[in-house]
């Protein structure tokens, strides 16, 4: 993910470019980029990282050294001569400089069989644009969470990938984390679950200006950044989607700092049969936890959404799993599904679903906490 983006793309320019890419949906198949042939048996899928900020550098690059089914094959950057070449050096011998792209040259990926997947790790507000361009070049797409800033942008991404018969996956590492998978399993276990109440919070102290503070790039504050883990984790634990939400934005203690995004927000998700999840997310605290209870047992997770350091205690005792690299498992899981020709475990529909919920939360907060029933069909 980028720091404050240099020379940001204006909203008008974004709309123009997205419209050009979306217009390609109407073209006959022969006029679009040809979908690449299936990779040779035993070959790792090549991933191009679009966006070379902290997450790509600190998490995805090291994870790609551990993957079995995919490898770094390209990058997309605004600074090909500087950051692009530096990444080529980090990738090691054999990384060709021709695989360094910019937004304006992404269409040339259509002629590059070394790249199979584009992993979009730009600021949220640019996910749709990069994903659509990647799909139009005939590449599979992974979009980092949140999938996009709006449900409408999610729909455009889904249409583009469906049009090109390419996989669209979302960077939902919780689906590959043993602790969150165990939480979901316990919720389905008739000897333990189902859970009837849940409480969760994911917050961190924001103390420096960056792109997350600009709504046009982030789409919102902590809810879009880390609160989405709470939303997604609660759905995994409940095993069903919420039917309604209600929310309240917290009063800003630093209004001059949080000018266009919320500083903190509290919300409740209502699930079928009366199950509830009380949730919160803030840029003014340091919390990361999940607690669930039912008539037959309870689960408490500290550092519930952490990359590496987690713990789980249940009414039956502690649960311990070996430390894993979630990002490596995530990319391998997506790549293997593509290689096997089966649906991805983290499809774009999940990202769209979560944006329906998040839009409902923001709408409720704007209406003073009004209960909002969720409609996933529009």
NUTI-341966 format. One record per residue (C-alpha): x, y, z. Coordinates in nm, 4 decimals, padded with zeros to 6 digits. Layout:
<atoms>
ATOM east north up
ATOM X Y Z
...
</atoms>
This chain:
<atoms>
ATOM east north up
ATOM 00.0000 00.0000 00.0000
ATOM 00.1244 00.3466 -00.0864
ATOM 00.2090 00.6314 00.1483
ATOM 00.0416 00.9582 00.0503
ATOM 00.0081 00.9038 -00.3261
ATOM 00.2197 01.1270 -00.5478
ATOM 00.0297 01.3071 -00.8223
ATOM -00.3077 01.1527 -00.7279
ATOM -00.5508 01.0655 -01.0044
ATOM -00.8472 01.3009 -00.9917
ATOM -01.1962 01.1593 -00.9595
ATOM -01.2780 01.2918 -01.3065
ATOM -00.9765 01.1123 -01.4521
ATOM -01.0652 00.7933 -01.2649
ATOM -01.4168 00.7990 -01.4044
ATOM -01.2816 00.8628 -01.7543
ATOM -01.0385 00.5718 -01.7399
ATOM -01.2892 00.3368 -01.5784
ATOM -01.5442 00.4268 -01.8459
ATOM -01.2917 00.3441 -02.1169
ATOM -01.2163 00.0094 -01.9560
ATOM -01.5835 -00.0691 -01.8957
ATOM -01.6632 00.0137 -02.2571
ATOM -01.4521 -00.2853 -02.3520
ATOM -01.7278 -00.5111 -02.2099
ATOM -01.9381 -00.4299 -02.5155
ATOM -01.6688 -00.5200 -02.7651
ATOM -01.6906 -00.8526 -02.9482
ATOM -01.4524 -01.1155 -02.8071
ATOM -01.2091 -01.0773 -03.0962
ATOM -01.1583 -00.7114 -03.0092
ATOM -01.0585 -00.7831 -02.6499
ATOM -00.7260 -00.9043 -02.5220
ATOM -00.7049 -01.2776 -02.5794
ATOM -00.7220 -01.4810 -02.2592
ATOM -00.3873 -01.6537 -02.2013
ATOM -00.3533 -02.0258 -02.2402
ATOM -00.3555 -02.2416 -01.9291
ATOM -00.0146 -02.2573 -01.7590
ATOM 00.2008 -02.5607 -01.8242
ATOM 00.1713 -02.8396 -01.5645
ATOM 00.4050 -02.7827 -01.2733
ATOM 00.4666 -02.4152 -01.3537
ATOM 00.4083 -02.1625 -01.0804
ATOM 00.1622 -01.8875 -01.1666
ATOM 00.3261 -01.5489 -01.2121
ATOM 00.1916 -01.2669 -00.9929
ATOM 00.2371 -00.8988 -01.0721
ATOM 00.1954 -00.6713 -00.7711
ATOM 00.0162 -00.3466 -00.8561
ATOM 00.1127 -00.1014 -00.5837
ATOM 00.4484 -00.1298 -00.4069
ATOM 00.3767 00.0250 -00.0674
ATOM 00.4163 -00.1075 00.2851
ATOM 00.1915 -00.4136 00.2562
ATOM 00.3455 -00.5305 -00.0696
ATOM 00.6973 -00.4684 00.0608
ATOM 00.6597 -00.5925 00.4172
ATOM 00.4146 -00.8792 00.3731
ATOM 00.3545 -00.9942 00.0159
ATOM 00.7131 -00.9917 -00.1101
ATOM 00.8415 -01.2088 00.1788
ATOM 00.5351 -01.4345 00.1472
ATOM 00.6095 -01.4936 -00.2223
ATOM 00.9397 -01.6480 -00.1156
ATOM 00.7379 -01.9191 00.0615
ATOM 00.4668 -01.9982 -00.1916
ATOM 00.4393 -02.3302 -00.3774
ATOM 00.2011 -02.2383 -00.6589
ATOM 00.2866 -01.8777 -00.7458
ATOM 00.5820 -01.6434 -00.7679
ATOM 00.6597 -01.2773 -00.8271
ATOM 00.6660 -01.2130 -01.2011
ATOM 00.5990 -00.8405 -01.2408
ATOM 00.5182 -00.5095 -01.0772
ATOM 00.3031 -00.2070 -01.1569
ATOM 00.4271 00.1244 -01.0206
ATOM 00.4137 00.4980 -01.0813
ATOM 00.7936 00.5008 -01.0546
ATOM 00.9290 00.2363 -01.2950
ATOM 01.2796 00.3825 -01.3151
ATOM 01.3168 00.4044 -00.9370
ATOM 01.0943 00.1783 -00.7306
ATOM 01.0305 -00.0592 -01.0217
ATOM 01.3995 -00.1321 -01.0799
ATOM 01.4594 -00.1616 -00.7051
ATOM 01.1921 -00.4297 -00.6884
ATOM 01.3437 -00.6087 -00.9854
ATOM 01.6700 -00.6262 -00.7901
ATOM 01.4937 -00.7520 -00.4774
ATOM 01.3185 -01.0213 -00.6764
ATOM 01.6559 -01.1700 -00.7616
ATOM 01.8245 -01.2847 -01.0814
ATOM 01.5970 -01.3504 -01.3719
ATOM 01.3377 -01.0810 -01.3033
ATOM 01.3088 -00.9019 -01.6398
ATOM 01.2767 -00.5251 -01.6484
ATOM 01.0177 -00.5671 -01.9242
ATOM 00.7836 -00.6920 -01.6510
ATOM 00.7832 -00.3490 -01.4844
ATOM 00.4604 -00.1743 -01.5803
ATOM 00.2773 00.1501 -01.5123
ATOM -00.0960 00.2175 -01.5116
ATOM -00.0637 00.3433 -01.8687
ATOM 00.1156 00.0301 -01.9919
ATOM -00.0845 -00.2403 -01.8131
ATOM -00.2612 -00.3278 -02.1384
ATOM 00.0691 -00.4665 -02.2644
ATOM 00.0410 -00.7501 -02.0117
ATOM -00.1873 -00.9151 -02.2657
ATOM 00.1293 -01.0115 -02.4563
ATOM 00.3173 -01.1378 -02.1500
ATOM 00.2583 -01.5084 -02.0701
ATOM 00.4841 -01.4849 -01.7637
ATOM 00.2131 -01.2937 -01.5745
ATOM -00.1042 -01.4847 -01.4837
ATOM -00.2407 -01.2822 -01.1912
ATOM -00.2403 -00.9150 -01.0982
ATOM -00.2610 -00.8548 -00.7223
ATOM -00.3977 -00.5020 -00.6718
ATOM -00.2491 -00.3475 -00.3558
ATOM -00.3077 00.0202 -00.4350
ATOM -00.5152 00.2550 -00.2179
ATOM -00.8756 00.1312 -00.2021
ATOM -01.0127 00.3975 -00.4327
ATOM -00.7932 00.2720 -00.7180
ATOM -00.8728 -00.0997 -00.6841
ATOM -01.1528 -00.0971 -00.9419
ATOM -00.9504 00.0838 -01.2066
ATOM -00.6466 -00.1429 -01.1793
ATOM -00.8557 -00.4603 -01.1522
ATOM -01.0572 -00.3770 -01.4641
ATOM -00.7438 -00.2984 -01.6647
ATOM -00.5840 -00.6262 -01.5499
ATOM -00.8926 -00.8249 -01.6489
ATOM -00.9055 -00.6556 -01.9882
ATOM -00.5451 -00.7700 -02.0381
ATOM -00.6629 -01.1263 -01.9794
ATOM -00.5197 -01.1654 -01.6295
ATOM -00.6738 -01.3123 -01.3165
ATOM -00.7181 -01.0569 -01.0373
ATOM -00.6663 -01.0493 -00.6627
ATOM -00.7933 -00.7301 -00.5015
ATOM -00.6686 -00.6473 -00.1544
ATOM -00.9444 -00.5802 00.0976
ATOM -01.1668 -00.3859 00.0953
ATOM -01.2492 -00.4917 -00.2585
ATOM -01.3354 -00.1335 -00.3577
ATOM -01.4801 00.1880 -00.2190
ATOM -01.8395 00.1152 -00.3220
ATOM -02.0708 -00.1672 -00.4192
ATOM -02.0973 -00.0125 -00.7661
ATOM -01.7205 -00.0395 -00.8126
ATOM -01.7325 -00.4027 -00.6943
ATOM -01.9990 -00.4721 -00.9575
ATOM -01.7798 -00.3211 -01.2303
ATOM -01.4868 -00.5413 -01.1244
ATOM -01.7034 -00.8532 -01.1213
ATOM -01.8430 -00.7748 -01.4671
ATOM -01.4971 -00.7157 -01.6109
ATOM -01.3585 -01.0461 -01.4833
ATOM -01.6686 -01.2398 -01.5872
ATOM -01.6484 -01.0801 -01.9319
ATOM -01.2928 -01.2078 -01.9745
ATOM -01.3579 -01.5404 -01.7954
ATOM -01.0924 -01.4543 -01.5392
ATOM -01.0940 -01.5294 -01.1672
ATOM -01.1588 -01.2379 -00.9306
ATOM -01.0431 -01.3052 -00.5752
ATOM -01.0220 -01.0855 -00.2647
ATOM -00.7266 -01.0729 -00.0239
ATOM -00.9198 -01.2257 00.2652
ATOM -00.6412 -01.3917 00.4603
ATOM -00.8786 -01.4887 00.7449
ATOM -00.9966 -01.7747 00.5225
ATOM -00.6453 -01.9192 00.5442
ATOM -00.5700 -01.8423 00.9099
ATOM -00.6025 -02.1510 01.1342
ATOM -00.7428 -01.9547 01.4300
ATOM -01.0235 -01.7894 01.2376
ATOM -01.0975 -02.1171 01.0599
ATOM -01.1216 -02.2865 01.3990
ATOM -01.3548 -02.0108 01.5199
ATOM -01.5790 -02.0792 01.2212
ATOM -01.5630 -02.4551 01.2845
ATOM -01.6585 -02.4169 01.6510
ATOM -01.9545 -02.2007 01.5502
ATOM -02.0805 -02.4860 01.3303
ATOM -02.0011 -02.7626 01.5817
ATOM -02.3328 -02.8769 01.7383
ATOM -02.1399 -02.9780 02.0506
ATOM -02.0084 -02.6227 02.0913
ATOM -02.2031 -02.3708 01.8827
ATOM -02.3851 -02.1963 01.7422
ATOM -02.2832 -01.8617 01.8873
ATOM -02.5629 -01.6357 02.0048
ATOM -02.3641 -01.3220 02.0865
ATOM -02.0350 -01.1859 01.9564
ATOM -01.8175 -00.8865 02.0418
ATOM -01.5228 -00.7685 01.8367
ATOM -01.2972 -00.4685 01.7904
ATOM -01.0100 -00.3899 01.5577
ATOM -00.8448 -00.0519 01.6103
ATOM -00.5078 00.1126 01.5928
ATOM -00.3610 00.4536 01.6721
ATOM -00.3285 00.6664 01.3587
ATOM -00.0720 00.9400 01.4180
ATOM 00.0602 01.0345 01.0742
ATOM -00.0924 01.1822 00.7615
ATOM -00.1306 00.9276 00.4815
ATOM -00.3661 00.8254 00.2017
ATOM -00.6031 00.6579 00.4501
ATOM -00.6941 01.0051 00.5736
ATOM -00.8257 01.1027 00.2278
ATOM -01.1723 00.9619 00.1682
ATOM -01.1355 00.9637 -00.2102
ATOM -00.8562 00.7065 -00.1717
ATOM -00.9677 00.5154 00.1385
ATOM -01.3471 00.5251 00.1060
ATOM -01.3680 00.5821 00.4811
ATOM -01.1756 00.5536 00.8041
ATOM -01.1023 00.2570 01.0325
ATOM -01.4170 00.0702 00.9252
ATOM -01.2800 00.0391 00.5707
ATOM -00.9237 -00.0262 00.6879
ATOM -00.9469 -00.2777 00.9749
ATOM -01.3143 -00.2828 01.0726
ATOM -01.3741 -00.4945 00.7638
ATOM -01.1902 -00.7775 00.9456
ATOM -01.4505 -00.7538 01.2215
ATOM -01.7329 -00.7689 00.9672
ATOM -01.5815 -01.0626 00.7839
ATOM -01.4734 -01.2502 01.0979
ATOM -01.8194 -01.2244 01.2531
ATOM -01.9785 -01.3660 00.9376
ATOM -01.7334 -01.6568 00.9387
ATOM -01.8180 -01.7254 01.3047
ATOM -02.1934 -01.6946 01.2545
ATOM -02.1955 -01.8970 00.9356
ATOM -02.4619 -01.6683 00.7854
ATOM -02.4812 -01.3077 00.6662
ATOM -02.6385 -01.0307 00.8760
ATOM -02.9875 -00.9112 00.7926
ATOM -02.9561 -00.5627 00.9421
ATOM -02.7076 -00.3176 01.0912
ATOM -02.7161 -00.0086 01.3110
ATOM -02.4237 00.2221 01.3790
ATOM -02.3036 00.5374 01.5525
ATOM -01.9985 00.7404 01.4624
ATOM -01.7927 00.8441 01.7641
ATOM -01.7287 01.2108 01.8361
ATOM -01.3942 01.3163 01.6924
ATOM -01.1246 01.4025 01.9436
ATOM -00.8947 01.5180 01.6589
ATOM -01.1284 01.6816 01.4062
ATOM -00.8457 01.8718 01.2375
ATOM -00.6750 01.5386 01.1671
ATOM -00.9779 01.3310 01.0681
ATOM -01.1298 01.5766 00.8227
ATOM -01.2950 01.3468 00.5687
ATOM -01.3089 01.0061 00.7435
ATOM -01.4447 00.8838 01.0743
ATOM -01.2121 00.8567 01.3739
ATOM -01.4115 00.5764 01.5309
ATOM -01.7389 00.3925 01.4801
ATOM -01.9534 00.1416 01.6724
ATOM -02.2021 -00.0864 01.5042
ATOM -02.4253 -00.3869 01.5618
ATOM -02.4873 -00.6615 01.3097
ATOM -02.8091 -00.8599 01.3415
ATOM -02.8068 -01.2158 01.2150
ATOM -03.1015 -01.4501 01.1587
ATOM -03.2593 -01.6026 01.4719
ATOM -03.1633 -01.2983 01.6815
ATOM -02.7864 -01.3524 01.6906
ATOM -02.5988 -01.0228 01.7311
ATOM -02.2431 -00.8962 01.6957
ATOM -02.1415 -00.5786 01.8803
ATOM -01.8502 -00.4269 01.6902
ATOM -01.6205 -00.1265 01.6857
ATOM -01.3205 00.0161 01.5053
ATOM -01.1120 00.3235 01.5739
ATOM -00.8005 00.5140 01.4732
ATOM -00.7586 00.6340 01.8307
ATOM -00.7073 00.3058 02.0228
ATOM -00.5069 -00.0157 02.0041
ATOM -00.7377 -00.3183 02.0234
ATOM -00.7639 -00.6414 01.8268
ATOM -01.0003 -00.8988 01.9760
ATOM -01.2965 -01.1269 01.9206
ATOM -01.5262 -01.2924 02.1770
ATOM -01.8171 -01.5245 02.1037
ATOM -02.0582 -01.7025 02.3354
ATOM -02.3288 -01.9626 02.3029
ATOM -02.5277 -02.1884 02.5356
ATOM -02.2628 -02.4616 02.5083
ATOM -01.9371 -02.2674 02.5169
ATOM -01.7382 -01.9518 02.4561
ATOM -01.4304 -01.8434 02.2579
ATOM -01.1956 -01.5559 02.3289
ATOM -00.9288 -01.4473 02.0801
ATOM -00.6613 -01.1912 02.1527
ATOM -00.4891 -01.0411 01.8489
ATOM -00.7696 -01.2055 01.6533
ATOM -00.6787 -01.0426 01.3218
ATOM -00.3021 -01.0199 01.3600
ATOM -00.0737 -01.1450 01.0820
ATOM 00.1315 -01.3752 01.3052
ATOM 00.0796 -01.3440 01.6824
ATOM -00.2588 -01.4789 01.7911
ATOM -00.4107 -01.6710 02.0791
ATOM -00.7357 -01.8553 02.1412
ATOM -00.8932 -01.9627 02.4671
ATOM -01.2211 -02.1532 02.4845
ATOM -01.4464 -02.2896 02.7548
ATOM -01.2781 -02.6229 02.6794
ATOM -00.9266 -02.4812 02.7208
ATOM -00.6598 -02.3095 02.5117
ATOM -00.6153 -02.3762 02.1396
ATOM -00.2706 -02.3467 01.9829
ATOM -00.1735 -02.3702 01.6177
ATOM 00.1726 -02.3465 01.4598
ATOM 00.2562 -02.0011 01.3254
ATOM 00.1855 -01.9706 00.9532
ATOM 00.2353 -01.7057 00.6892
ATOM -00.1247 -01.6105 00.6123
ATOM -00.0356 -01.4163 00.3000
ATOM 00.1556 -01.7118 00.1514
ATOM -00.1315 -01.9490 00.2251
ATOM -00.3781 -01.6993 00.0779
ATOM -00.1896 -01.6514 -00.2488
ATOM -00.1247 -02.0249 -00.2785
ATOM -00.4906 -02.1040 -00.2118
ATOM -00.6040 -01.8664 -00.4851
ATOM -00.3372 -01.9830 -00.7300
ATOM -00.4085 -02.3518 -00.6739
ATOM -00.7794 -02.2999 -00.7367
ATOM -00.6918 -02.1353 -01.0695
ATOM -00.4555 -02.4185 -01.1588
ATOM -00.7179 -02.6788 -01.0658
ATOM -00.9913 -02.4962 -01.2561
ATOM -01.2155 -02.4684 -00.9505
ATOM -01.3814 -02.1621 -00.7910
ATOM -01.1612 -01.9510 -00.5686
ATOM -01.2312 -01.9796 -00.1945
ATOM -01.2426 -01.5979 -00.1706
ATOM -01.4447 -01.4765 -00.4717
ATOM -01.5377 -01.1216 -00.5589
ATOM -01.8916 -01.1900 -00.4395
ATOM -01.7572 -01.1966 -00.0818
ATOM -01.5958 -00.8567 -00.1274
ATOM -01.9169 -00.7150 -00.2727
ATOM -02.1213 -00.8651 00.0124
ATOM -01.9009 -00.6982 00.2722
ATOM -01.9292 -00.3635 00.0943
ATOM -02.3095 -00.3929 00.1066
ATOM -02.2756 -00.4284 00.4834
ATOM -02.0241 -00.1451 00.5170
ATOM -02.2389 00.0896 00.3093
ATOM -02.5282 -00.0006 00.5399
ATOM -02.3170 00.0796 00.8469
ATOM -02.2191 00.4198 00.7105
ATOM -02.5779 00.4931 00.6114
ATOM -02.7012 00.4057 00.9598
ATOM -02.4382 00.6277 01.1222
ATOM -02.5348 00.9159 00.8912
ATOM -02.8986 00.8694 00.9971
ATOM -02.8228 00.8788 01.3687
ATOM -02.8171 00.5044 01.4304
ATOM -03.1251 00.4060 01.2320
ATOM -03.1614 00.0310 01.1802
ATOM -03.0822 -00.0530 00.8173
ATOM -03.2068 -00.3753 00.6612
ATOM -02.9547 -00.5165 00.4173
ATOM -03.0351 -00.6036 00.0589
ATOM -02.7599 -00.8002 -00.1129
ATOM -02.9369 -00.8119 -00.4494
ATOM -02.8986 -00.4461 -00.5474
</atoms>
